[in-house]
Amino acid sequence: MFTTEDQPTVIPKQFLWAVGLNNEIYPPGALIENRYRVVEGQIVMDTKMYSMPEMPEDLTELAVKYLKLTRYALHLPQPYALLKPQDHDPILILQNPPLDEKGRLFPSLLDSWANASPLRQVHWVWQICKLWKPFQEHNVSRALLDLEKIRVDNVWLQILELEVDDANPELHLLADSLRPLLEMGGEETLTSLIDGLQDGSLNLDGAIDYLDRLAGELSQANPMWVRIASNTDVGTRREHNEDSCYPMVDQPQIESLRNRVLIICDGLGGHEGGEVASSMTIKTLTRLLNTLLHQVETDTSPFSAQSFITQLDKIVRVANDQIVTLNDQQQRLAQQRMGTTLVMAVVPHPQGQHPHEVYIVHVGDSRAYWMNASGYHQVTADDDVATRETVLGYSFYPYSTQRIDGGALIQALGTRPSNVLLPRIQRFIIDEDCLFLLCSDGLSDYDRIDYIWESHLKPILTRDIPLDVACNNLIEQANLLNGHDNTTVGLLRCRFGSTSELQETEPDRTEAITLLQERTDEDEIAEIAQAIQSEALAAGMPEDPIAPYTPVQNNVKDIEHPPANIFWTIVAICGVTVVLVVGYLLWAKRGRIILPKAIKYPLSKN
């Protein structure tokens, strides 16, 4: 059945985007390569979602460009398949395009501009400027000049499709493309930015610094408040917990770090090593962050985001070197070396002002997700072999995961010296209520986030579930749906409004717990199993491999007075189960290739 650990539990996003599709050859309703049905225009649907998508050995230049920009998947669709029909130019199929759940394009930046707040407008221009450099490095920056192809998914800008440039456009052309926005109203101070880009008095870094200062000023009129909680659990199959987190429930916090720092570490190297590495990392990071954040809050000079990122990078490298030194002292080699993953959120308060940014620091395969009431996006990419092969442009992510070493980490804290470590630090300007979920793979494995989004994550925002209650509930779900590993969960909630307004809406803890308990664990698993069954049947798969889930009924009488033939009953059940599993595997081997993980990457839901 599809809920086993080596099989998928998630279907790719329903609607896909076909780059280069000629509708005269393939009109709506036509089937491309006997698989992809044209819905409308360049929108297609995969009719064989349980089979591996097509990827020829020789990839097109455009496909490789997309692969090398995989780490920008928050703003860019990712390759799903590459078709080379005999009667048509190559067609690149993209997953996670800027389409809603009904297959409609998100509004363009031009259509959305006039109704956006000044802070949102600044945020959008900031995103374009941040994408300019990596897009130029791959000769695709012209996509940022066509505002009709820049689509708006609430907070985030998403590029509809790329085109390869013969020559990179100059920065003044970006100013030309942005100027029509000013005519539509909004933040007048953007005029100075566009003029500076136009006449050359501002370079790209100067433009980003200008937008940073402007966003900081605008955010003070509507203050953001942050709340943080985290917890960890050993799971159902491990004897020891190698994960660590900060802050821990029911443990004292460093006052200067309260609601400013959230850290998740997943230890590597067995009980003797992983637990030591993760706890050591927490202690080192909190000590150094305490000093850094105090300096940021008391420093009277202008806050520099780039300098802050540099300091965060140095702090992570210090934590790494401490574990490396201990490994060397204990003469640990290869797989014996202790280490840990890291995903961390830091919220600075420059000069003691209200914050407006969240910094996410990442090493390894622990993940961070951004969420609002409409959906969520995975904002980190795992540091594993599969991601490396994809970013290098060698193969599509689904094929990279098929490698026997696809899930092997390529970096973690403590395993190698800092001169070969590459911490990835992202900065997020916050302009609306949102939630960051940080977690170890005990929760995120097998894409469980998809299944618990509506029932357990969205209510944190819509019902104001207390964060400590929500953390415990997510851990319970991880143990029910996975349970194979330690699970650590951290939540960072950003809200806007005055202190009095937030206190008036402070959730009632008893009511919140009741809301979560309205749906029993058995109900949750039954619904998930039913969803998987329906998806499989829709894809034309036989009904037998997925048996409907039936909650276990604990009958005290049966337990106290078991039937005499219970042993043979169990033997018979096991025998039937073995026959069904073997039969299914033979069927699968004959006609299907089952992915070890969902082929949608990174996770997002709108």
C-alpha positions as CSV (number, residue, x, y, z in Angstrom):
1,M,0.0,0.0,0.0
2,F,1.2,3.6,-0.6
3,T,1.6,4.4,3.0
4,T,4.8,2.3,3.5
5,E,8.0,4.1,4.1
6,D,9.5,3.5,0.6
7,Q,6.4,4.5,-1.4
8,P,4.8,7.9,-2.0
9,T,1.9,9.4,-0.2
10,V,1.6,12.6,-2.2
11,I,0.4,13.2,-5.8
12,P,2.2,16.1,-7.6
13,K,0.3,19.3,-8.0
14,Q,-2.6,18.7,-10.4
15,F,-2.0,21.5,-12.9
16,L,1.3,21.8,-14.8
17,W,2.7,24.4,-17.2
18,A,4.0,23.4,-20.7
19,V,6.7,25.7,-22.0
20,G,6.9,25.9,-25.8
21,L,3.5,24.2,-26.3
22,N,1.9,24.9,-29.7
23,N,-1.8,24.9,-29.4
24,E,-2.3,24.5,-33.1
25,I,-0.7,21.1,-32.9
26,Y,-2.1,20.3,-29.4
27,P,-5.4,22.1,-28.8
28,P,-7.4,21.8,-25.6
29,G,-8.3,18.2,-24.9
30,A,-5.4,16.8,-26.9
31,L,-3.1,14.2,-25.3
32,I,0.7,14.9,-25.6
33,E,2.8,11.8,-25.8
34,N,-0.2,9.7,-24.7
35,R,0.1,11.2,-21.2
36,Y,-0.4,15.0,-20.7
37,R,-3.8,16.3,-21.4
38,V,-4.0,19.9,-22.6
39,V,-6.5,21.9,-20.4
40,E,-6.2,25.3,-21.9
41,G,-3.4,27.3,-23.4
42,Q,-0.2,26.0,-21.8
43,I,-1.9,24.4,-18.8
44,V,-1.8,20.6,-18.9
45,M,-2.6,17.7,-16.5
46,D,-0.7,14.5,-16.0
47,T,-2.9,11.5,-16.6
48,K,-0.3,9.0,-15.3
49,M,0.7,10.7,-12.0
50,Y,2.0,7.4,-10.5
51,S,4.6,6.9,-13.2
52,M,8.0,8.6,-13.5
53,P,7.8,11.6,-15.7
54,E,9.9,11.7,-18.9
55,M,13.5,12.9,-18.8
56,P,15.7,12.3,-21.9
57,E,19.5,11.9,-21.5
58,D,20.2,15.1,-23.4
59,L,18.5,18.0,-21.5
60,T,17.7,21.3,-23.3
61,E,19.6,24.5,-22.3
62,L,16.4,25.9,-20.8
63,A,15.7,22.8,-18.7
64,V,19.3,23.1,-17.2
65,K,18.7,26.7,-16.4
66,Y,15.6,25.8,-14.3
67,L,17.5,23.0,-12.6
68,K,20.4,25.3,-11.6
69,L,17.9,27.7,-10.0
70,T,16.2,25.0,-8.0
71,R,17.0,26.8,-4.7
72,Y,14.8,29.7,-5.9
73,A,11.7,27.4,-6.2
74,L,9.7,29.8,-4.0
75,H,9.7,32.1,-7.0
76,L,10.2,29.7,-9.9
77,P,8.4,26.6,-11.2
78,Q,10.6,23.5,-11.4
79,P,11.1,20.9,-14.2
80,Y,8.7,18.0,-14.1
81,A,9.2,16.4,-17.5
82,L,10.9,17.1,-20.9
83,L,9.1,15.9,-24.0
84,K,10.5,15.7,-27.5
85,P,7.5,14.8,-29.8
86,Q,8.3,14.1,-33.4
87,D,5.9,16.7,-34.7
88,H,6.8,19.4,-32.2
89,D,9.7,21.3,-30.7
90,P,10.8,20.2,-27.2
91,I,8.2,20.8,-24.5
92,L,9.3,21.5,-20.9
93,I,6.7,20.6,-18.4
94,L,6.9,22.6,-15.1
95,Q,5.5,21.8,-11.7
96,N,4.3,24.3,-9.1
97,P,3.5,27.0,-11.7
98,P,1.7,30.1,-10.5
99,L,-1.8,28.5,-10.8
100,D,-4.5,28.2,-8.2
101,E,-6.2,24.9,-7.3
102,K,-8.7,25.4,-10.1
103,G,-5.9,25.9,-12.7
104,R,-6.3,29.7,-13.0
105,L,-3.2,31.9,-13.3
106,F,-2.5,34.1,-10.3
107,P,-2.9,37.8,-11.0
108,S,0.0,39.6,-12.6
109,L,2.1,42.2,-10.7
110,L,0.5,44.9,-12.8
111,D,-3.0,43.9,-11.8
112,S,-2.1,43.6,-8.1
113,W,-0.1,46.7,-7.6
114,A,-2.7,49.4,-7.0
115,N,-4.5,47.4,-4.2
116,A,-1.3,46.5,-2.3
117,S,-0.1,48.3,0.9
118,P,3.1,50.5,0.6
119,L,5.0,47.8,2.6
120,R,3.8,45.1,0.2
121,Q,4.8,47.1,-2.8
122,V,8.3,47.7,-1.4
123,H,8.5,44.0,-0.6
124,W,7.6,43.0,-4.2
125,V,10.3,45.3,-5.7
126,W,12.8,43.9,-3.1
127,Q,12.1,40.4,-4.3
128,I,12.7,41.4,-7.9
129,C,16.0,43.0,-7.0
130,K,17.1,40.0,-5.0
131,L,16.4,37.7,-8.0
132,W,18.2,39.9,-10.4
133,K,21.8,38.7,-9.6
134,P,21.2,34.9,-9.7
135,F,19.0,35.3,-12.8
136,Q,21.8,37.2,-14.5
137,E,24.3,34.6,-13.6
138,H,22.3,32.1,-15.6
139,N,21.3,34.6,-18.4
140,V,17.6,34.5,-17.7
141,S,17.1,38.0,-16.1
142,R,14.9,39.2,-18.9
143,A,12.1,37.3,-17.3
144,L,12.1,40.0,-14.6
145,L,11.4,42.7,-17.1
146,D,8.1,41.4,-18.2
147,L,5.7,42.4,-15.4
148,E,2.9,40.4,-17.1
149,K,4.9,37.2,-16.6
150,I,5.5,38.1,-12.9
151,R,2.6,36.6,-11.0
152,V,1.5,37.4,-7.4
153,D,0.8,34.6,-5.0
154,N,-0.2,36.7,-2.1
155,V,3.1,37.8,-0.6
156,W,5.4,36.1,-3.1
157,L,6.3,36.9,-6.7
158,Q,6.4,33.9,-9.0
159,I,7.9,33.9,-12.5
160,L,5.7,32.2,-15.0
161,E,8.5,31.0,-17.3
162,L,12.0,31.8,-18.2
163,E,13.7,32.5,-21.5
164,V,17.4,32.3,-22.2
165,D,19.1,35.7,-23.0
166,D,21.6,36.2,-25.7
167,A,23.0,39.0,-23.6
168,N,22.1,40.1,-20.1
169,P,19.9,43.3,-19.9
170,E,21.4,46.3,-18.1
171,L,20.1,47.4,-14.8
172,H,18.5,50.6,-16.2
173,L,16.1,48.4,-18.2
174,L,14.8,47.1,-14.9
175,A,14.1,50.7,-13.9
176,D,12.2,51.1,-17.2
177,S,10.1,48.1,-16.6
178,L,9.2,49.2,-13.0
179,R,8.3,52.8,-13.8
180,P,4.8,52.0,-15.1
181,L,4.0,50.8,-11.5
182,L,4.5,54.3,-10.2
183,E,1.9,55.6,-12.5
184,M,-0.6,53.2,-10.9
185,G,-0.1,54.8,-7.4
186,G,1.4,53.5,-4.2
187,E,4.6,54.2,-2.4
188,E,6.0,57.5,-3.8
189,T,9.5,57.0,-2.3
190,L,10.1,54.2,-4.8
191,T,10.5,57.0,-7.4
192,S,14.0,57.8,-6.0
193,L,14.9,54.1,-6.3
194,I,13.8,53.9,-9.9
195,D,15.5,57.2,-10.8
196,G,18.7,56.0,-9.2
197,L,18.7,52.7,-11.2
198,Q,17.9,54.6,-14.3
199,D,20.7,57.2,-14.1
200,G,23.3,54.8,-12.6
201,S,23.6,56.5,-9.3
202,L,22.4,53.3,-7.6
203,N,23.8,49.8,-8.2
204,L,22.0,46.6,-7.3
205,D,23.3,46.4,-3.7
206,G,22.5,50.1,-3.2
207,A,19.0,49.5,-4.4
208,I,18.5,46.6,-2.0
209,D,19.9,48.7,0.9
210,Y,17.5,51.5,0.0
211,L,14.5,49.1,0.0
212,D,15.7,47.6,3.4
213,R,15.6,51.0,5.0
214,L,12.3,51.9,3.4
215,A,10.7,48.6,4.6
216,G,12.0,49.2,8.1
217,E,10.5,52.6,8.2
218,L,7.1,51.5,6.9
219,S,6.9,48.5,9.3
220,Q,7.1,50.7,12.4
221,A,3.6,52.1,11.6
222,N,2.1,48.6,12.0
223,P,4.3,46.7,14.5
224,M,4.9,43.0,14.2
225,W,4.8,40.7,17.2
226,V,6.5,37.4,17.4
227,R,5.8,34.3,19.5
228,I,7.9,31.1,19.5
229,A,7.6,27.6,20.8
230,S,9.3,24.2,20.2
231,N,9.4,20.7,21.5
232,T,11.1,17.3,20.8
233,D,10.2,13.7,21.2
234,V,12.0,10.4,20.9
235,G,9.4,8.8,18.5
236,T,8.0,5.3,18.6
237,R,10.9,3.3,17.4
238,R,14.1,4.9,18.8
239,E,15.5,4.4,22.3
240,H,17.3,7.7,22.5
241,N,16.5,11.2,21.3
242,E,19.4,12.7,19.3
243,D,17.4,15.9,18.5
244,S,17.7,19.1,20.4
245,C,15.8,22.4,20.2
246,Y,15.6,25.9,21.6
247,P,13.5,27.0,23.4
248,M,12.4,23.8,25.2
249,V,9.0,23.6,26.7
250,D,9.1,23.9,30.6
251,Q,12.8,24.9,30.5
252,P,14.1,28.4,31.3
253,Q,14.9,30.7,28.4
254,I,17.6,33.3,28.0
255,E,15.5,36.5,28.4
256,S,17.2,38.4,25.7
257,L,16.5,35.5,23.2
258,R,12.8,35.2,24.1
259,N,10.7,35.3,20.9
260,R,13.8,36.1,18.9
261,V,15.5,32.7,18.3
262,L,14.2,29.3,17.3
263,I,16.6,26.4,16.7
264,I,16.1,22.8,15.6
265,C,19.0,20.3,15.5
266,D,18.9,16.6,14.4
267,G,21.9,14.8,15.7
268,L,24.0,12.4,13.6
269,G,26.4,9.7,14.6
270,G,24.4,7.5,16.9
271,H,23.3,8.1,20.5
272,E,26.8,8.7,21.8
273,G,27.5,11.3,19.1
274,G,24.3,12.8,17.7
275,E,22.9,13.8,21.1
276,V,26.2,15.5,22.1
277,A,26.5,17.3,18.7
278,S,23.0,18.7,18.7
279,S,23.0,19.8,22.4
280,M,26.5,21.3,22.0
281,T,25.3,23.3,18.9
282,I,22.3,24.7,20.8
283,K,24.5,25.9,23.7
284,T,27.0,27.5,21.4
285,L,24.5,29.2,19.2
286,T,22.4,30.6,22.0
287,R,25.5,31.9,23.8
288,L,26.8,33.7,20.7
289,L,23.3,34.9,19.5
290,N,22.8,36.4,22.9
291,T,25.8,38.7,22.3
292,L,25.0,39.4,18.7
293,L,21.3,40.4,19.3
294,H,22.2,42.6,22.2
295,Q,24.7,44.4,20.0
296,V,22.0,44.8,17.3
297,E,19.5,46.2,19.7
298,T,21.8,48.7,21.4
299,D,23.9,49.8,18.4
300,T,22.9,53.3,17.3
301,S,24.4,53.0,13.8
302,P,22.1,52.0,10.9
303,F,21.4,48.3,10.8
304,S,23.0,46.4,7.9
305,A,21.2,43.2,6.9
306,Q,24.3,42.0,5.0
307,S,26.5,42.5,8.0
308,F,24.0,40.6,10.2
309,I,24.0,37.7,7.7
310,T,27.8,37.7,7.8
311,Q,27.7,37.5,11.6
312,L,25.2,34.6,11.6
313,D,27.5,32.8,9.1
314,K,30.4,33.2,11.5
315,I,28.4,32.0,14.5
316,V,27.4,28.8,12.6
317,R,31.0,28.1,11.7
318,V,32.1,28.5,15.3
319,A,29.5,25.9,16.3
320,N,30.7,23.6,13.5
321,D,34.4,23.9,14.5
322,Q,33.7,23.0,18.1
323,I,32.2,19.7,17.0
324,V,35.0,19.1,14.5
325,T,37.5,19.6,17.3
326,L,35.8,17.2,19.6
327,N,35.6,14.6,16.7
328,D,39.3,15.0,16.1
329,Q,40.1,14.7,19.8
330,Q,38.2,11.5,20.1
331,Q,39.7,10.3,16.8
332,R,36.3,9.7,15.2
333,L,36.5,8.8,11.5
334,A,34.0,8.6,8.6
335,Q,30.6,7.5,9.8
336,Q,31.7,7.6,13.5
337,R,32.1,11.4,13.4
338,M,29.3,13.1,15.3
339,G,27.4,15.9,13.6
340,T,24.0,17.6,13.4
341,T,21.7,19.3,11.0
342,L,20.6,22.8,11.7
343,V,17.5,24.9,10.9
344,M,17.3,28.2,12.8
345,A,15.1,31.3,12.7
346,V,16.4,34.6,14.1
347,V,14.4,37.8,14.6
348,P,16.6,40.9,15.2
349,H,15.2,44.1,16.7
350,P,17.5,46.8,15.3
351,Q,18.0,49.7,17.7
352,G,15.3,48.2,19.9
353,Q,12.6,48.8,17.2
354,H,9.8,46.4,16.2
355,P,11.1,43.6,13.9
356,H,10.0,43.2,10.4
357,E,12.3,40.4,9.2
358,V,13.0,36.7,9.9
359,Y,16.3,35.2,9.0
360,I,16.4,31.4,8.3
361,V,19.7,29.6,8.7
362,H,20.0,26.1,7.2
363,V,22.5,23.2,7.1
364,G,21.4,19.6,6.4
365,D,17.9,18.2,5.8
366,S,15.9,19.7,8.6
367,R,13.4,22.0,7.0
368,A,11.6,25.4,7.2
369,Y,8.2,26.1,5.8
370,W,6.4,29.5,5.5
371,M,2.7,29.5,6.0
372,N,-0.3,31.8,5.9
373,A,-4.0,31.1,6.0
374,S,-4.1,30.5,2.2
375,G,-1.2,27.9,1.9
376,Y,2.4,27.2,2.5
377,H,5.8,26.9,0.9
378,Q,8.9,24.9,1.7
379,V,11.6,27.6,1.9
380,T,14.7,25.4,2.4
381,A,16.2,22.8,0.1
382,D,17.7,19.6,1.6
383,D,21.5,19.4,1.6
384,D,21.5,15.9,0.1
385,V,22.8,14.2,-3.0
386,A,19.5,14.4,-4.8
387,T,19.3,18.2,-4.5
388,R,23.0,18.5,-5.4
389,E,22.5,16.5,-8.6
390,T,19.5,18.7,-9.5
391,V,21.2,22.0,-8.8
392,L,24.2,21.0,-10.9
393,G,21.8,20.4,-13.8
394,Y,22.4,16.7,-14.1
395,S,18.9,15.4,-13.7
396,F,15.3,16.2,-12.6
397,Y,14.7,15.9,-8.9
398,P,12.5,12.8,-9.2
399,Y,15.3,11.0,-10.9
400,S,17.9,12.3,-8.5
401,T,15.9,10.7,-5.6
402,Q,16.1,7.3,-7.4
403,R,19.9,7.2,-6.7
404,I,20.7,4.7,-4.0
405,D,22.5,7.6,-2.2
406,G,19.9,10.2,-3.1
407,G,19.0,11.0,0.5
408,A,22.5,11.0,1.8
409,L,23.6,14.4,3.3
410,I,26.3,16.3,1.6
411,Q,26.9,18.5,4.6
412,A,26.1,18.8,8.3
413,L,27.6,20.7,11.2
414,G,30.6,19.0,12.7
415,T,31.5,16.5,10.0
416,R,34.0,18.7,8.1
417,P,36.0,21.9,8.7
418,S,34.3,25.2,8.3
419,N,36.3,26.1,5.1
420,V,34.1,23.6,3.2
421,L,30.9,24.4,5.0
422,L,28.2,26.4,3.2
423,P,25.4,27.6,5.6
424,R,22.5,28.9,3.6
425,I,21.0,32.1,5.1
426,Q,17.7,33.5,3.8
427,R,16.0,36.8,4.7
428,F,12.2,37.2,4.7
429,I,10.5,40.6,5.0
430,I,7.3,40.0,6.8
431,D,4.2,42.1,5.8
432,E,1.3,40.0,7.0
433,D,0.3,37.5,9.7
434,C,2.2,34.2,9.0
435,L,3.8,31.2,10.6
436,F,7.2,29.5,10.1
437,L,7.4,25.8,10.8
438,L,10.8,24.4,11.5
439,C,11.1,20.7,11.9
440,S,13.4,17.6,11.7
441,D,12.7,14.9,9.2
442,G,10.7,12.9,11.8
443,L,7.8,15.1,10.8
444,S,8.6,16.1,7.2
445,D,9.5,12.7,5.9
446,Y,7.2,11.2,3.3
447,D,5.7,14.7,2.8
448,R,3.3,14.4,5.8
449,I,3.0,18.2,5.8
450,D,0.6,17.9,2.8
451,Y,-1.7,15.7,4.8
452,I,-1.7,17.6,8.1
453,W,-1.8,21.1,6.6
454,E,-5.6,21.6,6.7
455,S,-6.3,19.8,9.9
456,H,-3.3,20.8,12.1
457,L,-1.3,23.6,10.6
458,K,-3.8,26.0,9.2
459,P,-5.8,26.1,12.4
460,I,-2.8,27.6,14.2
461,L,-3.4,30.7,12.1
462,T,-7.2,30.6,11.7
463,R,-8.1,29.5,15.2
464,D,-5.2,30.9,17.1
465,I,-4.1,27.6,18.6
466,P,-1.5,28.2,21.3
467,L,1.9,27.4,19.9
468,D,3.0,24.9,22.7
469,V,-0.3,23.0,22.2
470,A,0.3,23.0,18.4
471,C,3.9,21.7,18.8
472,N,2.7,18.8,20.9
473,N,-0.1,18.0,18.5
474,L,2.3,18.0,15.5
475,I,4.6,15.6,17.3
476,E,1.7,13.3,18.0
477,Q,0.8,13.4,14.3
478,A,4.5,12.6,13.4
479,N,4.5,9.6,15.7
480,L,1.2,8.4,14.2
481,L,2.1,8.9,10.5
482,N,5.8,8.3,10.7
483,G,7.3,7.4,14.1
484,H,10.5,6.0,12.6
485,D,12.7,8.8,13.9
486,N,13.0,11.4,16.6
487,T,10.7,14.4,15.9
488,T,11.4,18.0,16.7
489,V,9.0,20.8,15.9
490,G,9.3,24.6,16.2
491,L,6.8,27.3,15.4
492,L,7.4,31.0,14.9
493,R,4.2,33.1,14.7
494,C,4.2,36.6,13.3
495,R,1.3,38.9,13.9
496,F,0.5,42.5,13.3
497,G,-1.4,44.9,15.5
498,S,-1.2,46.8,18.8
499,T,-0.4,45.0,22.0
500,S,-4.0,45.5,23.3
501,E,-5.5,44.1,20.1
502,L,-3.3,41.0,20.4
503,Q,-4.2,40.5,24.0
504,E,-7.9,40.7,23.2
505,T,-7.5,38.0,20.6
506,E,-5.3,35.8,22.8
507,P,-6.7,32.2,22.4
508,D,-8.4,30.3,25.1
509,R,-6.2,27.4,25.8
510,T,-9.0,25.0,26.9
511,E,-11.0,25.8,23.8
512,A,-8.0,25.4,21.6
513,I,-7.2,22.0,23.0
514,T,-10.8,20.9,22.6
515,L,-10.7,22.0,18.9
516,L,-7.7,19.8,18.3
517,Q,-9.3,16.8,20.1
518,E,-12.5,17.0,18.2
519,R,-10.8,14.9,15.5
520,T,-9.5,11.6,16.9
521,D,-6.2,10.1,15.7
522,E,-8.2,7.3,14.2
523,D,-10.3,9.7,12.2
524,E,-7.1,11.4,10.9
525,I,-5.5,8.2,9.7
526,A,-8.8,7.0,8.2
527,E,-9.2,10.2,6.2
528,I,-5.6,10.0,5.0
529,A,-5.9,6.4,4.0
530,Q,-9.1,7.1,2.2
531,A,-7.5,10.0,0.3
532,I,-4.6,7.8,-0.8
533,Q,-7.1,5.2,-1.9
534,S,-9.1,7.7,-4.0
535,E,-5.9,9.1,-5.6
536,A,-4.8,5.6,-6.6
537,L,-8.1,4.7,-8.1
538,A,-8.2,8.0,-10.0
539,A,-4.9,7.1,-11.5
540,G,-6.3,3.7,-12.7
541,M,-4.5,1.5,-10.1
542,P,-6.2,-1.6,-8.7
543,E,-8.1,-1.4,-5.5
544,D,-6.5,-4.3,-3.6
545,P,-3.2,-2.7,-2.7
546,I,-4.8,-0.1,-0.5
547,A,-7.1,-1.5,2.1
548,P,-9.4,1.0,3.8
549,Y,-8.3,2.0,7.3
550,T,-10.4,0.6,10.1
551,P,-9.8,2.1,13.6
552,V,-8.8,-0.4,16.3
553,Q,-11.6,-1.0,18.7
554,N,-10.3,-1.9,22.2
555,N,-12.8,-4.4,23.6
556,V,-12.0,-5.2,27.2
557,K,-13.9,-8.4,27.2
558,D,-11.9,-9.7,24.2
559,I,-8.7,-8.8,25.9
560,E,-9.6,-10.5,29.1
561,H,-11.1,-13.5,27.4
562,P,-9.3,-14.1,24.1
563,P,-10.7,-16.9,21.9
564,A,-8.9,-20.2,22.0
565,N,-7.9,-20.1,18.3
566,I,-6.5,-16.5,18.4
567,F,-3.0,-17.8,17.4
568,W,-4.2,-19.5,14.2
569,T,-6.3,-16.4,13.5
570,I,-3.2,-14.2,13.6
571,V,-1.3,-16.7,11.5
572,A,-4.1,-16.7,8.9
573,I,-4.2,-12.9,8.8
574,C,-0.4,-12.7,8.4
575,G,-0.5,-15.2,5.6
576,V,-3.2,-13.3,3.7
577,T,-1.2,-10.0,4.2
578,V,2.0,-11.6,2.8
579,V,0.1,-12.9,-0.3
580,L,-1.4,-9.5,-1.0
581,V,1.9,-7.6,-0.5
582,V,3.8,-10.1,-2.8
583,G,1.1,-9.9,-5.4
584,Y,1.1,-6.1,-5.3
585,L,4.9,-5.9,-5.6
586,L,4.8,-8.2,-8.6
587,W,2.2,-6.0,-10.2
588,A,4.1,-2.8,-9.4
589,K,7.3,-4.3,-10.8
590,R,5.6,-5.2,-14.0
591,G,4.0,-1.8,-14.8
592,R,4.9,0.9,-12.3
593,I,7.8,2.7,-10.9
594,I,7.0,3.9,-7.4
595,L,8.9,7.0,-6.2
596,P,10.6,6.9,-2.8
597,K,9.2,10.4,-2.1
598,A,6.6,12.6,-3.7
599,I,8.0,14.1,-7.0
600,K,6.7,17.6,-6.0
601,Y,9.6,19.6,-4.8
602,P,9.7,21.8,-2.8
603,L,6.4,21.4,-1.1
604,S,3.8,24.2,-1.6
605,K,0.1,24.4,-1.4
606,N,-2.2,27.2,-2.3
